[in-house]
Amino acid sequence: MRSALVIALVAVLAGCGGSSRPTRVPNVRYERLDVAEARLDARGLGWKEIGGGTFGVIVRSNWYVREQIPAPGHTATTVRLVVERCDDD
């Protein structure tokens, strides 16, 4: 009985607060922000936007990734996306 309780407790704790494994970062530079974020999500990578102007990013498809940190090919758990507004001119 006691060992079953310990096993159950370990199983519950293992699922809480665990960090994702580092994954190879794809090249998402010059892609629309919504597309880049979907690609990173599909690989299990977290992401954070840098930039976005005064009001931040509202419509993701109106922004693109100018740069990413870390660079493509490196491994990471989170990718920082430097974003810029798309020009409609």
N, C-alpha and C positions, 0 to 999 in steps of 0.2 A: 504494500500500500504506500509506504513512504517513498520507495523508488519511483513509483508511478507519478506521485505528486512532484518529485524533483524533475522528472522527465518532462512533465507538462509545463512546469514553470520555465525550464530552459527553452522549450519550444516557443512559448509566448514571448520571452525576452529576446530570443533570436530574431523575431520578426519586427521588433520595435527599435526604431532609431538607428537601424543599420545603414551604413553608407553604401552607395553603389560602387561597383568595381570600376577601376579606370578602363576606359575604352578608347580605341583609336579615333581621333577627331577627324571628321570628313571636312573637305573644303567647301565652306558655305559662303565664301566671300563673293560679293556682287550678286547674290541671290536676294529675292524679295524676303523681307523679314519673316513673313508667315510661312514661306516655304522652308527657309533655313531652320526655323524653330521646329517645324514638323519633322525634318530630317534628323535633327538632334534628339527629339523625343523618341523617334523610332529606334535610335541606337541606345536609348536609356541614359542619355547625357542631359544634365541640367544646363540651363543657360540663364544669362543675365544680360540685359541691354545696358549699354553705355551710350548716353546721348538721348536724343528724343525731344530736344527743345524745351521751351518753357512749360508746356502742358504735358510733356511726355508723349509716348507713342499711343495714339488713340486707334487709328486704323492701320493695322499691321501691314496690309498690302501696299500702303503708301510709303513704306520705308524699305531700305535695302541695307545689307550688311557691307560696310566699307572695309572693315578689318575684323579679325577674330583673334582671341588670345585663349589658349595657345594656338600656334600655327597648325595647319593641316598636317596629319601624320603623327603628331605627338599623342600621348595618351593623357586622359583627364577624366574627371567626373563632372566638371562644370566648364562651360565655355562662355567667355565674355564676348558679346557681340557689339562692336562699335557701329552704331547705325547712323544713317543719313537719310534725309527726306528725298523721295524721288522727285525729279523735275518733270513737269508735264509740258514744258516748253518745246 
